[in-house]
Amino acid sequence: MNWMKAIGCCMAFAASTAAAQVKVGATIPLTGPVAMLGLGQEKAMQMYDRQVGDLSIQYITLDDASDTTAAVNNVKKLSKEHAVDVIIGSSSTPQCLAMLDAIAQAEVPTICLGSASAVVTPMDDKRKWVFKIPPNDEVWIEGMAKHMQASGVKKLGFIGFNDAFGESWLQAMSKIAGNYDVEIVAAERYGRTDSSVTAQVLKVLMKKPDAVLIAASGTPAALPTMTLRERGFKGKIYLNASIATKEFMETAGPAANGALLSIGVGLVADEVPDSNPLKKLNQEFKQQYEAKFGEGTFNIFAMQGYDAFRILRQALPVAAKSASPGTPEFRRALRDAIENVHDLHGNTGIYTFSPADHSGLDTRAVVMAEIQDGQLNYVPE
């Protein structure tokens, strides 16, 4: 009888252990035009813990090949075939926006790594399941606009991607520029895979801007940067934070010297004042990341990729108090737990989510930096 009881106890323990496994799905671009974003994030995912409290975690990562249709299909596959409790990804704004309907239909909380504000605003029944790691465009742009005003920039040219990412940045800059006495005098667009932007650059230069903002990500941002300098532009060039990578700087070369960007603290953590609340955390993460993947591999996408886990590490035990993983009730509880994350210090910023704010970051997340000879240098306020 005692033997039978022992067997029963072991079976009950095994069942409870199995029930306590959380499935985390990810759809990120490991191939295609924006693979640079996804590869850094995938490396960060390799650093995720396999156990949080009493919960074991299984990770399932799918490549969306930088394609919106593939990203949507991955959401469906992760939610239906793998029955994941939460999804991380995708890495780029067009993919994240395309995923919104599928996420809402599956009712699975999702932490997107795409940057545009439109991923989480306006808040509605679709977006209530979606949270975002990078700051909203307005947060990045506020820091840029302050620098423009202090530098005497009055006339601004704009060159951005001809997709949701570029449009989101143009809208945000248009809304904020006037507050800092900056006028957008020209706005041109180009495709991520275009081989020339000469026509767009010439149109912008005809308006004689004091500075040009390039709203592009990854190495494709090098093309307008180089073309502006080739055409003799001597003014300031402002760039999106997602170009702060070794690959961009190697591609753009000397043309990037003097370019300015608002970036996450982590990329210049050694240079920011000791009073910055994110300095030490970022220094420690960079050391751990490069110890695993090699010196010089640390980038903004790794920072953002790991912040998704920081959020889950706090929210998962809270959700598990009211529901079991693998159930709709747990997914709802996890969504609510993420929404109630407050004052969480991450690589990217200090997260405080709310029912109205699924980005959760303010201007403490951003500092200004300048590129010089392939290096980022902190620009004090």
Secondary structure by P-SEA (a helix, b strand, c coil): caaaaaaaaaaaaaaaaaaabbbbbbbbccccccaaaaaaaaaaaaacccccccbbbbbbbbbccccaaaaaaaaaaaacccccccccccccaaaaaaaaaaaaaacbbbbbcccccccccccccccccbbbccccaaaaaaaaaaaaaaacccbbbbbbcccaaaaaaaaaaaaccccccccccbbbbbccccccaaaaaaaaaaacccbbbbccccccaaaaaaaaaaaccccbbbbccccccaaaaaaacccccccccccccccccccccccccaaaaaaaaaaaaaaccccccccaaaaaaaaaaaaaaacaaaaaaccccccaaaaaaaaaaaaacccccccccbbbbccccccccccccbbbbbbcccbbbbbcc
